[in-house]
């Protein structure tokens, strides 16, 4: 799991380096596309959701997982966002509970969002840090879209999810600059 938490952190370092170049991280690069700040808030909601769900789900599943800990398990997961886009011919839409609300800019500074995301991730990491990986590999989340990933795969999926959003945000920012250059 630790490898995937480190992957999450490295992806954020790279993305934050990119956002330093932006004049305004709250400005949407294109209509109907999230700003860098809104993207970070979406990631906060995602990590918080996983952490809160895990807080009650993992203890319930622990006895079962201990009984099965000698069974094989996967540690990696494929990019379900690319799979969805390829099969459905459209991007996966975030559920309303993971969609950033309006007027976030009035509540937070961009650096505050970064800190909240870090804190939420630290809480999740701490919650799972003492768990034996063989046990974590047997606890599967009830997520049919992600093909019922275990805890380890779920952390990997968080890293994939964040990378997916970072790449999209960078792509939209670059497209916005090209459009601005043509119109400007």
DRENKOL-890809 format. One line per 2 residues: number of its first residue (from 1); their letters; for each residue x, y, z of N, C-alpha, C, O. Coordinates in Angstrom, 2 decimals. Each point is the difference from the previous one (the first is absolute). Layout:
// DRENKOL-890809
NUM) A) X,Y,Z,X,Y,Z,X,Y,Z,X,Y,Z ~ ... $
END
This chain:
// DRENKOL-890809
1) XX) 0.83,-1.20,0.00,-0.83,1.20,0.00,0.86,1.25,0.00,-0.32,1.00,-0.65 ~ 1.40,-1.08,1.38,0.86,1.18,0.15,0.51,0.50,-1.35,0.12,1.21,-0.21 $
3) XX) 0.17,-2.12,-0.69,0.46,0.38,-1.34,-1.05,0.89,-0.68,0.36,0.98,-0.66 ~ -1.62,-1.32,0.81,-1.06,0.75,-0.66,-0.24,1.35,0.69,-0.32,0.98,-0.66 $
5) XX) 0.46,-0.95,1.98,-0.09,1.29,0.69,1.13,0.92,-0.46,-0.20,1.20,-0.17 ~ 1.38,-1.76,-0.03,1.12,0.80,-0.51,-0.27,0.46,-1.43,0.35,1.12,-0.36 $
7) XX) -0.98,-1.96,-0.43,-0.37,0.37,-1.37,-0.99,1.17,0.02,0.10,0.92,-0.81 ~ -1.04,-0.97,1.74,-0.96,1.10,0.17,0.75,1.30,0.30,-0.24,1.03,-0.63 $
9) XX) 1.14,-1.10,1.59,0.75,1.19,0.41,0.84,0.56,-1.14,0.04,1.22,-0.19 ~ 0.64,-2.07,-0.56,0.84,0.47,-1.10,-0.84,0.65,-1.09,0.40,1.01,-0.58 $
11) XX) -1.54,-1.59,0.29,-0.90,0.59,-1.00,-0.43,1.40,0.41,-0.10,0.89,-0.84 ~ -0.16,-0.71,2.13,-0.41,1.31,0.49,1.14,1.01,-0.09,-0.21,1.15,-0.38 $
13) XX) 1.41,-1.58,0.72,1.16,0.89,-0.09,0.13,0.51,-1.44,0.18,1.20,-0.23 ~ -0.28,-2.10,-0.72,0.12,0.38,-1.41,-1.14,0.93,-0.42,0.23,0.98,-0.71 $
15) XX) -1.45,-1.29,1.14,-1.15,0.84,-0.36,0.10,1.38,0.64,-0.30,1.01,-0.65 ~ 0.70,-0.95,1.90,0.12,1.29,0.68,1.08,0.85,-0.67,-0.12,1.22,-0.08 $
17) XX) 1.16,-1.85,-0.40,1.03,0.72,-0.76,-0.62,0.61,-1.26,0.29,1.14,-0.36 ~ -1.15,-1.91,-0.29,-0.70,0.50,-1.19,-0.92,1.17,0.37,-0.04,1.00,-0.71 $
19) XX) -0.70,-1.11,1.82,-0.96,1.05,0.37,0.69,1.30,0.38,-0.63,1.06,-0.05 ~ 1.88,-1.11,0.43,0.74,1.23,0.32,0.10,0.90,-1.23,0.17,1.21,0.14 $
21) XX) -0.26,-1.79,-1.32,0.08,0.76,-1.25,-1.33,0.66,-0.36,-0.05,0.87,-0.87 ~ -1.01,-1.28,1.52,-1.32,0.54,-0.33,-0.19,1.36,0.64,0.39,0.23,1.15 $
23) XX) -0.99,0.68,-1.90,-0.29,1.33,0.56,-1.06,-0.07,1.07,0.04,0.73,0.99 ~ -1.00,-1.60,-1.20,-1.14,-0.07,0.90,-0.50,-1.45,0.07,-0.71,-0.44,-0.90 $
25) XX) 1.07,-0.31,1.98,-0.41,-1.41,0.06,-1.51,-0.22,0.14,-0.47,-1.13,-0.11 ~ -0.28,2.21,0.36,-1.45,-0.11,0.11,-0.70,0.19,-1.33,-1.19,-0.31,-0.13 $
27) XX) 1.89,0.82,-0.86,-0.61,0.29,-1.30,-0.14,-1.29,-0.80,0.96,-0.74,-0.19 ~ -2.17,0.50,-0.27,-0.23,-1.17,-0.84,0.68,0.22,-1.35,-0.18,1.04,-0.63 $
29) XX) 0.96,-2.03,0.19,0.71,0.18,-1.27,-0.93,0.00,-1.21,0.26,0.68,-0.99 ~ -1.34,-1.44,1.09,-0.99,-0.11,-1.07,-1.37,-0.08,0.66,-0.11,-0.44,1.15 $
31) XX) -0.93,0.85,-1.86,-1.35,-0.12,0.59,-0.29,-1.45,0.39,0.33,-0.93,-0.74 ~ -0.93,0.75,1.87,-0.40,-1.33,0.49,1.17,-0.92,0.36,-0.20,-1.21,0.17 $
33) XX) 1.41,1.75,-0.07,1.15,-0.79,0.45,0.49,0.59,1.30,0.12,1.22,0.13 ~ 0.16,-2.08,0.84,0.41,0.49,1.32,1.32,0.74,-0.05,0.89,-0.31,-0.80 $
35) XX) -0.79,1.29,1.67,1.27,0.70,0.20,0.94,-0.92,0.79,-0.42,-1.05,0.49 ~ 1.66,1.44,-0.38,0.97,-0.77,0.80,-0.49,-0.10,1.44,0.11,-1.06,0.62 $
37) XX) -0.63,2.15,-0.08,-0.49,0.00,1.38,-1.22,-0.91,0.16,-0.09,-0.75,0.98 ~ -0.82,0.80,-1.92,-1.17,-0.88,0.07,0.42,-1.47,-0.10,-0.58,-0.86,0.64 $
39) XX) 1.59,0.60,-1.45,0.53,-1.36,-0.12,0.54,-0.47,1.34,-0.28,-1.12,0.42 ~ 1.03,1.96,0.25,0.54,-0.35,1.33,-1.15,-0.26,0.97,0.06,-0.94,0.79 $
41) XX) -1.09,1.77,-0.84,-1.13,-0.21,0.91,-0.71,-1.33,-0.30,-0.40,-0.70,0.93 ~ 0.27,0.37,-2.19,-0.58,-1.30,-0.38,0.83,-1.14,0.60,-0.55,-0.98,0.50 $
43) XX) 1.86,1.11,-0.55,0.88,-1.03,0.55,-0.13,-0.08,1.52,0.08,-1.08,0.58 ~ -0.27,2.23,0.06,-0.26,0.01,1.45,-1.25,-0.82,0.29,0.00,-0.86,0.88 $
45) XX) -1.06,1.14,-1.63,-1.27,-0.72,0.23,0.17,-1.50,-0.21,-0.58,-0.80,0.73 ~ 1.38,0.42,-1.72,0.22,-1.41,-0.29,0.77,-0.68,1.14,-0.43,-1.05,0.49 $
47) XX) 1.53,1.63,-0.07,0.81,-0.61,1.07,-0.82,-0.03,1.29,0.03,-0.99,0.73 ~ -0.75,2.06,-0.45,-0.83,0.05,1.21,-1.07,-1.09,-0.04,-0.25,-0.65,1.01 $
49) XX) -0.36,0.45,-2.17,-1.01,-1.05,-0.14,0.61,-1.38,0.26,-0.57,-0.78,0.76 ~ 1.70,0.49,-1.35,0.66,-1.29,0.20,0.37,-0.17,1.48,-0.19,-1.08,0.57 $
51) XX) 0.71,2.13,0.03,0.40,-0.07,1.42,-1.20,-0.25,0.91,0.05,-0.87,0.87 ~ -1.11,1.62,-1.08,-1.19,-0.16,0.86,-0.67,-1.35,-0.20,-0.42,-0.65,0.96 $
53) XX) 0.33,0.22,-2.20,-0.58,-1.31,-0.27,0.86,-1.09,0.63,-0.53,-0.94,0.61 ~ 1.82,1.06,-0.74,0.93,-0.99,0.56,-0.07,-0.07,1.51,0.18,-1.06,0.60 $
55) XX) -0.45,2.19,0.03,-0.04,0.05,1.46,-1.04,-0.96,0.59,0.21,-0.55,1.08 ~ -1.31,0.36,-1.78,-0.98,-0.97,0.53,0.05,-1.33,-0.74,-0.30,-1.04,0.59 $
57) XX) 0.67,1.04,-1.87,-0.02,-1.22,-0.80,1.15,-0.94,0.34,-0.20,-1.21,0.14 ~ 1.39,1.75,0.00,1.17,-0.84,0.26,-0.14,-0.79,1.30,0.25,-1.21,-0.01 $
59) XX) -0.63,1.83,1.14,-0.16,-0.81,1.22,-1.02,-1.13,-0.12,0.17,-1.06,0.59 ~ -1.22,1.29,-1.36,-1.01,-1.04,-0.20,0.57,-1.16,-0.82,-0.34,-1.16,0.25 $
61) XX) 1.19,1.47,-1.20,0.56,-1.02,-0.90,1.26,-0.68,0.54,0.44,-1.01,-0.56 ~ 0.15,1.54,1.61,1.26,-0.56,0.52,-0.06,-1.48,0.35,0.90,-0.74,-0.38 $
63) XX) -1.93,0.26,1.09,-0.01,-1.44,0.32,0.04,-0.89,-1.25,0.73,-0.99,-0.05 ~ -1.50,1.36,-0.94,-0.01,-0.73,-1.27,1.38,0.06,-0.66,0.50,-1.01,-0.49 $
65) XX) 0.09,2.18,0.48,1.31,0.19,-0.63,1.09,-0.82,0.70,0.87,-0.56,-0.65 ~ -0.93,0.49,1.98,0.99,-0.80,0.74,-0.13,-1.48,-0.34,1.00,-0.72,-0.08 $
67) XX) -2.22,0.26,-0.11,-0.21,-1.40,-0.37,0.56,-0.31,-1.39,0.42,-1.12,-0.27 ~ -0.43,2.11,-0.60,0.42,-0.21,-1.39,1.41,0.51,-0.29,0.44,-0.03,-1.16 $
69) XX) 0.29,0.50,2.17,1.27,0.69,-0.27,1.05,-0.86,-0.68,0.98,0.54,-0.53 ~ -1.14,-1.85,0.52,0.97,-0.85,-0.71,-0.34,-0.13,-1.49,0.77,-0.59,-0.76 $
71) XX) -1.92,1.14,0.36,-0.42,-0.05,-1.40,0.77,1.05,-0.82,0.45,1.01,0.53 ~ -0.33,-1.27,-1.82,0.68,0.94,-0.90,-0.87,1.24,-0.17,-1.22,-0.04,0.17 $
73) XX) 1.87,1.15,-0.52,-0.71,1.25,-0.24,0.82,0.86,-0.96,1.21,-0.18,-0.13 ~ -1.88,1.08,-0.52,0.67,0.91,-0.92,0.38,1.28,0.73,-0.64,0.39,0.98 $
75) XX) 1.69,0.26,-1.48,0.41,1.27,0.60,-0.14,1.16,-0.98,0.06,1.16,0.41 ~ -0.24,-1.47,-1.68,-0.13,1.05,-1.01,-1.40,-0.02,-0.59,-0.73,-0.99,0.10 $
77) XX) 0.38,2.10,-0.71,-1.28,0.09,-0.69,0.23,0.80,-1.29,0.90,0.84,-0.07 ~ -1.71,-1.10,-0.91,0.13,0.72,-1.27,-0.73,1.35,0.10,-0.70,0.26,0.98 $
79) XX) 0.88,0.55,-1.98,-0.62,1.32,-0.02,-1.46,-0.13,-0.43,-0.31,-0.11,-1.19 ~ -0.58,0.11,2.17,-1.43,-0.17,-0.29,-0.58,1.21,-0.73,-1.03,-0.11,-0.66 $
81) XX) 1.68,1.26,0.79,-0.50,1.22,-0.65,0.23,-0.08,-1.51,-0.86,0.40,-0.79 ~ 2.02,-0.91,0.40,0.27,-0.21,-1.42,-0.88,-1.12,-0.55,-0.53,0.10,-1.11 $
83) XX) 0.37,-1.15,1.89,-0.85,-1.12,-0.42,-1.43,0.49,-0.25,-0.62,-0.35,-1.00 ~ 0.11,1.15,1.93,-1.36,0.52,-0.11,-0.14,0.88,-1.25,-0.96,-0.13,-0.77 $
85) XX) 1.92,1.03,0.58,-0.03,0.90,-1.15,0.05,-0.77,-1.31,-0.69,0.33,-0.96 ~ 1.51,-1.37,0.94,0.12,-0.82,-1.21,-1.30,-0.78,-0.28,-0.46,-0.06,-1.14 $
87) XX) -0.13,-0.52,2.18,-1.18,-0.83,-0.22,-1.28,0.82,-0.18,-0.88,-0.39,-0.77 ~ 0.76,1.51,1.48,-1.22,0.81,-0.06,0.09,1.17,-0.98,-0.99,0.66,-0.29 $
89) XX) 2.20,-0.42,-0.22,0.24,1.10,-0.94,-0.28,1.38,0.61,-0.30,0.95,-0.72 ~ 0.40,-0.86,2.03,-0.14,1.27,0.71,0.69,-0.14,1.35,0.16,-1.11,0.50 $
91) XX) 0.26,2.22,0.09,0.68,-0.09,1.30,-0.98,-0.36,1.13,-1.20,0.26,-0.10 ~ 1.74,-0.84,1.15,-0.79,-0.34,1.17,-0.39,1.29,0.71,0.84,0.88,0.20 $
93) XX) -2.07,-0.76,0.17,-0.49,1.19,0.69,0.08,-0.23,1.51,-0.36,-1.07,0.50 ~ 0.83,2.07,0.20,0.10,-0.10,1.46,-1.39,0.02,0.62,-0.86,0.78,-0.42 $
95) XX) 0.62,-1.65,1.41,-1.29,0.07,0.70,-0.12,1.33,0.74,1.01,0.62,0.34 ~ -2.23,-0.18,-0.10,-0.22,1.32,0.58,0.70,0.18,1.35,0.39,1.11,0.34 $
97) XX) -0.22,-2.19,0.42,0.66,0.13,1.31,1.50,0.28,-0.14,0.65,0.39,0.97 ~ -0.10,-0.58,-2.16,1.42,0.25,-0.23,0.23,1.20,-0.92,1.11,0.24,-0.47 $
99) XX) -2.18,0.52,0.22,0.09,1.17,-0.86,0.23,1.25,0.86,-0.72,0.22,0.97 ~ 1.72,0.59,-1.32,0.26,1.21,0.78,-1.19,0.96,-0.05,-0.57,0.22,-1.07 $
101) XX) 0.21,0.36,2.21,-1.10,0.96,0.01,0.44,1.35,-0.60,1.19,0.23,-0.21 ~ -2.14,0.61,-0.04,0.27,1.35,-0.52,0.62,0.86,1.11,-0.12,-0.31,1.18 $
103) XX) 0.75,1.37,-1.57,0.53,1.03,0.90,1.07,-0.49,0.97,0.13,0.54,1.10 ~ 0.61,-1.56,-1.48,1.10,-0.47,0.85,1.06,1.06,0.22,0.62,0.08,1.06 $
105) XX) -0.44,0.73,-2.08,1.05,1.02,0.06,-0.24,0.97,1.16,0.95,0.57,0.54 ~ -2.20,-0.38,-0.17,-0.33,0.90,1.11,0.30,-0.64,1.36,0.09,0.70,1.00 $
107) XX) 0.05,-2.02,-0.98,0.24,-0.72,1.26,1.45,-0.36,0.23,0.46,-0.02,1.14 ~ 0.28,-0.26,-2.21,1.35,-0.56,0.13,1.01,0.72,-0.90,-0.33,0.53,-1.06 $
109) XX) 1.55,-0.55,1.54,1.12,0.36,-0.86,0.51,-1.32,-0.60,-0.22,-1.07,0.56 ~ 0.90,1.17,-1.67,0.49,-1.20,-0.67,0.92,-0.81,0.91,-0.07,-1.23,0.03 $
111) XX) 0.91,1.91,0.71,0.93,-0.70,0.91,-0.75,-0.71,1.12,0.45,-1.03,0.50 ~ -1.59,1.58,-0.10,-0.81,-0.68,1.02,-0.54,-1.32,-0.53,-0.04,-1.00,0.71 $
113) XX) -0.38,1.01,-1.97,-0.50,-1.24,-0.60,1.10,-1.05,-0.05,-0.25,-1.17,0.29 ~ 1.44,1.58,-0.64,1.13,-0.93,-0.04,0.24,-0.60,1.39,0.25,-1.19,0.14 $
115) XX) -0.34,2.02,0.87,0.21,-0.47,1.38,-1.12,-0.96,0.43,0.27,-1.01,0.65 ~ -1.49,1.32,-1.00,-1.13,-0.88,0.35,0.16,-1.35,-0.68,-0.22,-1.04,0.61 $
117) XX) 0.61,1.05,-1.88,0.21,-1.25,-0.73,1.11,-0.82,0.66,-0.13,-1.21,0.17 ~ 1.20,1.88,0.20,1.10,-0.69,0.69,-0.49,-0.60,1.32,0.31,-1.15,0.31 $
119) XX) -1.06,1.91,0.46,-0.49,-0.47,1.30,-0.96,-1.19,-0.14,0.09,-0.96,0.76 ~ -0.98,1.04,-1.73,-0.93,-1.12,-0.22,0.76,-1.27,-0.38,-0.31,-1.09,0.47 $
121) XX) 1.31,1.25,-1.32,0.80,-1.15,-0.43,0.80,-0.56,1.16,0.13,-1.22,0.15 ~ 0.41,2.10,0.68,0.76,-0.44,1.18,-0.88,-0.80,0.96,0.45,-0.99,0.58 $
123) XX) -1.68,1.43,-0.41,-0.93,-0.74,0.88,-0.29,-1.39,-0.56,-0.02,-0.98,0.75 ~ -0.19,0.90,-2.05,-0.26,-1.31,-0.64,1.23,-0.88,0.13,-0.10,-1.18,0.35 $
125) XX) 1.25,1.74,-0.63,1.26,-0.75,0.07,0.23,-0.52,1.41,0.39,-1.15,0.19 ~ -0.62,1.99,0.79,0.18,-0.40,1.40,-0.98,-1.11,0.38,0.37,-0.94,0.71 $
127) XX) -1.60,1.06,-1.16,-1.02,-1.01,0.30,0.41,-1.38,-0.53,-0.27,-1.01,0.64 ~ 0.91,0.99,-1.79,0.33,-1.27,-0.65,1.43,-0.46,0.25,0.35,-1.13,-0.34 $
129) XX) 0.48,1.98,0.92,1.44,-0.28,0.09,0.36,-1.24,0.82,0.99,-0.67,-0.30 ~ -1.75,0.36,1.31,0.35,-1.14,0.85,-0.60,-1.32,-0.51,0.25,-1.06,0.57 $
131) XX) -1.03,1.14,-1.62,-0.66,-1.20,-0.51,0.98,-0.87,-0.79,0.75,0.49,-0.85 ~ -0.78,-1.77,1.14,0.79,-0.98,-0.74,-0.48,0.02,-1.46,-1.20,-0.04,-0.26 $
133) XX) 2.14,0.11,-0.67,-0.37,0.10,-1.41,-0.79,-1.24,-0.46,-0.86,0.12,-0.87 ~ 1.15,-1.28,1.43,-0.74,-1.21,-0.37,-1.47,0.11,0.42,-0.88,-0.56,-0.66 $
135) XX) 0.63,1.26,1.74,-1.37,0.24,0.44,-0.65,1.06,-0.89,-1.14,-0.16,-0.44 ~ 1.87,1.25,0.19,-0.52,1.07,-0.85,-0.35,-0.51,-1.40,-0.93,0.49,-0.64 $
137) XX) 1.67,-1.47,0.18,-0.26,-0.57,-1.31,-1.28,-0.81,-0.08,-0.49,-0.30,-1.09 ~ -0.07,-0.04,2.24,-1.24,-0.80,0.03,-1.25,0.84,0.24,-1.12,-0.51,-0.12 $
139) XX) 1.29,1.78,0.45,-1.17,0.87,0.22,-0.30,0.72,-1.31,0.77,0.84,-0.47 ~ -1.91,-1.19,-0.10,-0.40,0.56,-1.29,-1.14,1.00,0.22,-0.95,-0.25,0.73 $
141) XX) 1.10,1.38,-1.39,-1.04,1.03,0.09,-1.14,-0.33,-0.96,0.24,-0.53,-1.09 ~ -1.47,0.84,1.48,-1.16,-0.29,-0.86,-0.14,1.03,-1.12,-0.95,0.79,-0.02 $
143) XX) 1.89,-0.80,-0.91,0.03,0.96,-1.10,0.04,-0.76,-1.32,1.07,-0.35,-0.48 ~ -2.24,0.10,-0.11,-0.03,-0.79,-1.25,0.68,0.70,-1.17,0.54,-0.67,-0.88 $
145) XX) -0.57,2.00,0.84,0.64,0.71,-1.11,1.50,-0.27,-0.02,0.61,-0.12,-1.06 ~ -0.01,0.03,2.26,1.44,-0.27,0.12,0.28,-1.50,0.14,1.13,-0.39,0.27 $
147) XX) -2.14,-0.44,-0.45,0.14,-1.46,0.06,0.38,-0.48,1.41,0.82,-0.91,0.14 ~ -1.42,1.51,0.87,0.14,-0.42,1.40,1.47,-0.05,0.46,0.51,-1.06,0.35 $
149) XX) 0.15,2.20,-0.37,1.43,0.02,0.37,0.21,-0.25,1.48,-0.83,0.35,0.84 ~ 1.97,-0.97,-0.53,0.36,-0.14,1.42,0.61,1.32,0.48,0.13,0.94,-0.78 $
151) XX) 0.23,-0.89,2.03,0.52,1.25,0.58,1.26,0.47,-0.74,0.14,1.18,-0.31 ~ 0.75,-2.09,0.03,1.26,0.37,-0.68,-0.30,0.55,-1.39,0.53,1.04,-0.38 $
153) XX) -1.37,-1.73,-0.35,-0.38,0.46,-1.33,-0.72,1.36,0.07,0.14,0.83,-0.90 ~ -0.89,-0.62,1.96,-0.72,1.26,0.15,0.95,1.17,0.19,-0.25,1.10,-0.50 $
155) XX) 1.34,-1.32,1.21,1.00,1.06,0.16,0.67,0.25,-1.36,0.25,1.14,-0.37 ~ 0.03,-2.21,-0.35,0.55,0.14,-1.35,-0.99,0.77,-0.88,0.39,0.86,-0.78 $
157) XX) -1.68,-1.17,0.92,-1.03,0.68,-0.78,-0.07,1.48,0.35,-0.24,0.83,-0.88 ~ 0.45,-0.49,2.15,0.05,1.42,0.37,1.13,0.70,-0.76,-0.17,1.11,-0.50 $
159) XX) 1.32,-1.77,0.41,1.14,0.58,-0.73,-0.34,0.15,-1.49,0.31,1.03,-0.61 ~ -0.94,-2.04,0.04,-0.40,0.05,-1.41,-1.03,1.11,-0.21,0.08,0.75,-0.98 $
161) XX) -1.03,-0.65,1.89,-1.06,1.01,-0.08,0.60,1.41,0.02,-0.37,0.85,-0.80 ~ 1.29,-0.63,1.72,0.61,1.32,0.09,0.81,0.31,-1.25,-0.08,1.10,-0.55 $
163) XX) 0.86,-2.06,0.09,0.79,0.20,-1.21,-0.91,0.31,-1.19,0.30,0.86,-0.82 ~ -1.42,-1.56,0.74,-0.99,0.22,-1.05,-0.46,1.46,0.01,-0.03,0.66,-1.04 $
165) XX) -0.33,-0.15,2.21,-0.47,1.38,0.11,1.11,1.01,-0.25,-0.24,1.05,-0.60 ~ 1.43,-1.35,1.06,1.11,0.92,-0.23,0.29,0.14,-1.49,0.22,1.10,-0.50 $
167) XX) -0.22,-2.22,-0.20,0.25,0.03,-1.45,-1.10,0.77,-0.72,0.28,0.78,-0.92 ~ -1.53,-1.01,1.32,-1.10,0.72,-0.63,0.11,1.51,0.25,-0.18,0.80,-0.91 $
169) XX) 0.47,-0.43,2.14,0.12,1.42,0.33,1.12,0.64,-0.82,-0.18,1.09,-0.54 ~ 1.31,-1.75,0.46,1.11,0.53,-0.80,-0.40,0.10,-1.47,0.32,0.99,-0.67 $
171) XX) -1.00,-2.00,0.16,-0.44,0.01,-1.40,-0.95,1.17,-0.25,0.15,0.71,-0.99 ~ -1.11,-0.49,1.88,-0.96,1.08,-0.17,0.67,1.37,0.11,-0.37,0.93,-0.71 $
173) XX) 1.34,-0.82,1.60,0.73,1.26,0.12,0.77,0.31,-1.28,0.02,1.15,-0.46 ~ 0.59,-2.16,-0.12,0.75,0.19,-1.25,-0.96,0.35,-1.14,0.29,0.89,-0.80 $
175) XX) -1.43,-1.57,0.73,-1.01,0.32,-1.01,-0.49,1.43,0.17,-0.20,0.71,-0.99 ~ 0.01,-0.30,2.21,-0.46,1.36,0.29,1.00,1.04,-0.49,-0.38,1.03,-0.55 $
177) XX) 1.66,-1.31,0.74,1.06,0.90,-0.47,0.00,0.09,-1.53,0.20,1.07,-0.56 ~ -0.42,-2.21,-0.10,-0.02,-0.02,-1.46,-1.20,0.81,-0.52,0.13,0.77,-0.95 $
179) XX) -1.28,-0.97,1.59,-1.20,0.75,-0.40,0.21,1.49,0.25,-0.36,0.83,-0.83 ~ 0.94,-0.51,1.98,0.28,1.40,0.34,0.98,0.62,-0.98,-0.13,1.18,-0.34 $
181) XX) 1.11,-1.96,-0.12,0.98,0.49,-0.97,-0.64,0.25,-1.36,0.37,0.94,-0.70 ~ -1.33,-1.78,0.35,-0.68,0.17,-1.29,-0.93,1.20,0.07,-0.07,0.80,-0.94 $
183) XX) -0.66,-0.67,2.05,-0.97,1.09,0.15,0.65,1.31,0.47,-0.58,1.07,-0.15 ~ 1.78,-1.17,0.70,0.64,1.18,0.60,0.81,0.74,-0.92,0.59,1.01,0.37 $
END
